[in-house]
Amino acid sequence: DSLLQEMSLTHLIRSGVVRSSLQQATIRTFSTSTIKLDQVTHTGQQFAEGDQRNARFGVTGLEKQVNTQWAIDLIAAVPPTLVTKRVVSCDGGGGALGHPKIYINLDQSGPQSCNYCGLRFELDHGHH
């Protein structure tokens, strides 16, 4: 029994044996569940063990949900649109769900991004 107490994750964290991300583990004090590592959100937030926001998860029995599909990664997965004109416009493409129309100058080499939605446009120099 004493061996189990010595080897418990809580004991190892407090004693300093376990380092790195396990030190940032969230202990749900209102529940009998095991220790669960807190996921970092897209804004870099990570709840500390004593953060009062953790109480809502312990009381309701729900878990914190973190969207792992971050906008910057989704935009990076979309290839640049090749165009034949030096100046293009972007309005987000959704009509009323889009964004204000802006014009993007493509004189610089490489893809140029829309300031609102991040879509990229590139001048196709091979087109005649």
C-alpha positions in Angstrom: 0.0 0.0 0.0 2.8 2.4 0.9 4.5 1.5 -2.4 1.4 2.5 -4.3 1.3 5.9 -2.5 5.0 6.5 -3.3 4.4 5.7 -7.0 1.2 7.7 -7.4 1.3 10.3 -10.1 0.3 13.1 -7.7 3.2 12.1 -5.4 5.7 12.0 -8.3 4.6 15.4 -9.5 4.9 17.0 -6.0 8.2 15.4 -5.3 9.7 16.7 -8.5 10.5 13.3 -10.0 8.2 13.9 -13.0 9.1 17.0 -15.1 8.0 18.8 -18.3 4.3 18.7 -19.3 3.3 16.4 -16.4 4.1 19.3 -14.0 1.2 21.2 -15.8 -1.3 18.4 -15.1 -4.7 19.4 -14.1 -6.1 17.7 -11.0 -9.9 17.7 -11.0 -10.6 18.2 -7.3 -14.4 17.7 -7.6 -14.1 14.3 -9.2 -12.6 10.9 -8.5 -11.2 10.6 -12.0 -7.5 10.4 -12.7 -5.2 13.3 -13.5 -5.7 14.7 -17.0 -3.2 16.9 -18.8 -4.7 20.2 -19.8 -4.6 20.9 -23.6 -3.3 24.2 -24.8 -5.8 26.3 -26.8 -5.1 28.2 -30.0 -4.5 31.3 -28.0 -1.9 29.5 -25.8 -4.2 29.3 -22.8 -3.7 26.4 -20.4 -5.5 26.3 -17.1 -3.3 25.9 -14.0 -4.2 23.3 -11.4 -5.7 25.8 -9.1 -7.6 27.8 -11.7 -11.2 28.5 -10.6 -12.4 27.8 -14.2 -11.6 24.1 -13.7 -14.5 23.9 -11.1 -17.1 24.0 -13.9 -15.7 20.8 -15.4 -15.5 18.9 -12.1 -19.1 19.9 -11.1 -20.7 19.1 -14.4 -18.6 16.0 -15.2 -17.9 17.4 -18.6 -14.4 17.9 -20.0 -12.7 21.0 -21.4 -13.0 20.8 -25.2 -10.2 22.3 -27.3 -10.5 22.7 -31.1 -7.3 21.2 -32.5 -8.0 22.6 -36.0 -6.5 26.1 -35.7 -7.3 28.7 -38.3 -3.7 29.3 -39.3 -3.2 25.6 -40.1 -6.5 25.5 -42.1 -5.5 28.5 -44.2 -2.0 27.1 -44.7 -3.6 23.9 -46.1 -5.3 25.9 -48.9 -2.9 26.4 -51.9 -2.4 29.9 -53.3 -4.7 30.8 -56.1 -2.8 31.5 -59.4 -4.1 34.6 -61.2 -3.2 36.4 -64.4 -3.7 40.0 -63.3 -1.3 42.1 -61.1 -4.2 43.3 -58.8 -6.9 41.0 -57.4 -9.8 41.6 -55.1 -10.8 39.4 -52.1 -14.2 39.6 -50.3 -14.0 36.4 -48.4 -16.2 34.7 -51.0 -19.3 34.3 -48.8 -21.4 37.3 -49.9 -22.8 38.7 -46.7 -20.8 36.1 -44.7 -17.5 37.4 -46.2 -15.5 40.5 -45.4 -15.0 43.9 -46.8 -13.6 43.8 -50.3 -9.9 44.6 -50.5 -7.5 44.8 -53.4 -4.2 43.0 -53.3 -1.2 44.0 -55.4 0.8 41.0 -56.7 3.9 42.9 -57.9 6.1 41.3 -55.2 7.2 37.8 -55.9 5.6 34.9 -54.1 2.1 34.5 -52.7 0.4 37.5 -51.1 -2.2 37.1 -48.4 -5.6 38.7 -47.8 -5.4 40.8 -44.6 -8.9 39.6 -43.5 -9.2 35.9 -44.3 -5.6 34.9 -45.1 -6.3 33.4 -48.5 -3.2 33.7 -50.7 -2.9 34.8 -54.3 0.0 34.5 -56.6 0.7 36.0 -60.1 1.1 33.2 -62.7 4.1 34.5 -64.7 3.9 31.5 -67.1 0.5 32.5 -68.5 0.5 34.4 -71.8 
